[in-house]
Amino acid sequence: MASRLAELLKELGQNAELHDEYVKDPEGVMQRYDMSKEEIKAMLDKDVKKLEELSGLDGLKANGIVRAHDI
C-alpha cells in the first residue's frame, strides 16, 4: 500500500481530533497512514525540507508538529 504522507500532513492542519491523537501517539497515527521508515523519521525529526521532498507539498508549517495548511 502506498504512503499517505501528504494526506496526513493536510489532515493534521485541518482535523483537531487527529492532531490531538498525533500528539499523544505519533507513531501509531503514522502506521495507520502506511508511512515508510524514512517518512516517520522525517516527521519525528520535524524535517520540513525532507517532508516537502517526500510528500510533494510546498509551504509546510511546523509548530510543535509538521502539518500542511491551506493546501
C-alpha positions as CSV (number, residue, x, y, z in Angstrom):
1,M,0.0,0.0,0.0
2,A,1.3,3.5,-0.9
3,S,2.1,6.0,1.8
4,R,-0.4,8.7,2.5
5,L,2.1,11.2,3.9
6,A,0.6,14.2,2.0
7,E,-2.9,13.2,3.2
8,L,-1.7,13.0,6.8
9,L,0.1,16.4,6.6
10,K,-3.1,18.1,5.3
11,E,-5.3,16.4,7.8
12,L,-3.1,17.4,10.7
13,G,-3.7,21.0,9.7
14,Q,-7.4,20.6,9.5
15,N,-8.6,18.0,12.0
16,A,-8.2,18.9,15.6
17,E,-9.0,15.3,16.8
18,L,-6.4,13.8,14.6
19,H,-3.9,16.5,15.7
20,D,-4.6,15.6,19.4
21,E,-4.2,11.9,18.7
22,Y,-1.0,12.5,16.9
23,V,0.4,14.5,19.8
24,K,-0.3,11.5,22.1
25,D,0.7,8.7,19.8
26,P,2.5,10.0,16.6
27,E,3.9,6.6,15.6
28,G,0.5,4.9,15.9
29,V,-1.1,7.5,13.7
30,M,1.7,7.3,11.1
31,Q,1.4,3.5,11.0
32,R,-2.3,3.9,10.1
33,Y,-1.2,6.1,7.2
34,D,1.2,3.4,5.9
35,M,4.3,5.6,6.1
36,S,7.8,4.5,5.4
37,K,10.6,4.5,8.0
38,E,12.1,7.5,6.2
39,E,8.8,9.4,6.3
40,I,8.4,8.6,10.0
41,K,11.9,9.7,10.8
42,A,11.3,13.0,8.9
43,M,8.1,13.6,10.8
44,L,9.6,12.8,14.2
45,D,12.7,15.0,13.4
46,K,10.3,17.8,12.1
47,D,12.5,17.9,9.0
48,V,10.3,20.3,6.9
49,K,12.6,20.2,3.8
50,K,12.7,16.4,3.8
51,L,8.9,16.2,4.3
52,E,8.3,18.6,1.4
53,E,10.5,16.4,-0.8
54,L,8.8,13.2,0.3
55,S,5.2,14.5,0.1
56,G,5.5,16.7,-2.9
57,L,3.9,19.5,-0.9
58,D,5.4,23.0,-0.6
59,G,4.9,25.5,2.2
60,L,4.7,23.1,5.2
61,K,4.4,24.7,8.6
62,A,5.9,23.4,11.8
63,N,4.6,24.5,15.2
64,G,5.4,21.5,17.5
65,I,4.4,19.1,14.7
66,V,4.7,19.5,10.9
67,R,1.4,20.0,9.1
68,A,0.1,21.5,5.9
69,H,-2.3,24.5,5.9
70,D,-4.4,25.8,3.1
71,I,-3.1,23.2,0.6
